[in-house]
Amino acid sequence: MDLASNLSAVEQRLAAACACAGRERSSVTLVAVSKGQPPELVQAAADLGLTLFGENKMQEARAKIPLCPGRLRWHMIGHLQTNKVRDAVHFFEMIHSVDSLALAEEVQKQAEKAAKRMPVLLEVNVAGEASKFGYAPARLLQELGQLNALPRLEIHGLMTMAPWSPDAERARPVFRRLRELKQECEQLLGAPLAHLSMGMSGDFEVAVEEGATLVRIGTALFGERRPAK
Ligand SMILES: *Cc1c(COP(=O)(O)O)cnc(C)c1O
């Protein structure tokens, strides 16, 4: 595993996808997904200039983040249980995975206790996969008003994971639907939403073509992960 050459390959793929879509490279932010990887590898990535990292488990993040350079920024990208929200509000700059009103209300409560505002994305299960978390699109549109009424929650956009497939094109309708849903949410809110978090190692070019602003990339940078504990 050569992190520097993996990073430059990812950067080339990102630049090509942006060029193909007629977008500025600066309109897409790379979230380096460090789950399953040790702090030494995060340090090595930071030395190469990466500053934004994603973790999907609170327990792992709580142990790892204090061992990493303090200037790094962290996003929570995995499913969050309500009893982990207090820590998530403390450790993360953004939570990508708000998928219920109950969770949003807990984020509200813990953010208030911490005297903070919490930037979040609403996770959508676009493909309706039983194995995945996330709002059903209709439910999201129903609950958006209640979510938006929580004063400590800053809704910055939507997040999704496409069903796994060896063919990245299969993800395109999912990403496109998330972009349309963002437009529907913007109409309901009467305000723009900045972010679409979509695209992983296997499908991020397609996600960029469909409007992703945050791509979450793990294995293409860091190689295979250690099995989750
Ligand atoms: C693991 C993970 C990723 C990164 O997946 P790779 O295929 O390793 O790039 C992105 N998003 C979420 C929510 C993840 O859990």
PDBQT file of the ligand as one rigid body, heavy atoms in Angstrom, charges set to zero:
ROOT
HETATM    1  C1  LIG A 301     -16.777   2.800   4.592  1.00  0.00    +0.000 C 
HETATM    2  C2  LIG A 301     -17.615   3.908   4.119  1.00  0.00    +0.000 A 
HETATM    3  C3  LIG A 301     -17.209   4.682   3.017  1.00  0.00    +0.000 A 
HETATM    4  C4  LIG A 301     -15.934   4.432   2.238  1.00  0.00    +0.000 C 
HETATM    5  O1  LIG A 301     -16.023   3.249   1.516  1.00  0.00    +0.000 OA
HETATM    6  P1  LIG A 301     -14.844   2.820   0.493  1.00  0.00    +0.000 P 
HETATM    7  O2  LIG A 301     -15.536   1.895  -0.438  1.00  0.00    +0.000 OA
HETATM    8  O3  LIG A 301     -13.810   2.160   1.317  1.00  0.00    +0.000 OA
HETATM    9  O4  LIG A 301     -14.357   4.043  -0.171  1.00  0.00    +0.000 OA
HETATM   10  C5  LIG A 301     -18.028   5.729   2.633  1.00  0.00    +0.000 A 
HETATM   11  N1  LIG A 301     -19.176   6.007   3.289  1.00  0.00    +0.000 NA
HETATM   12  C6  LIG A 301     -19.600   5.286   4.355  1.00  0.00    +0.000 A 
HETATM   13  C7  LIG A 301     -20.872   5.666   5.025  1.00  0.00    +0.000 C 
HETATM   14  C8  LIG A 301     -18.835   4.210   4.802  1.00  0.00    +0.000 A 
HETATM   15  O5  LIG A 301     -19.260   3.505   5.854  1.00  0.00    +0.000 OA
ENDROOT
TORSDOF 0
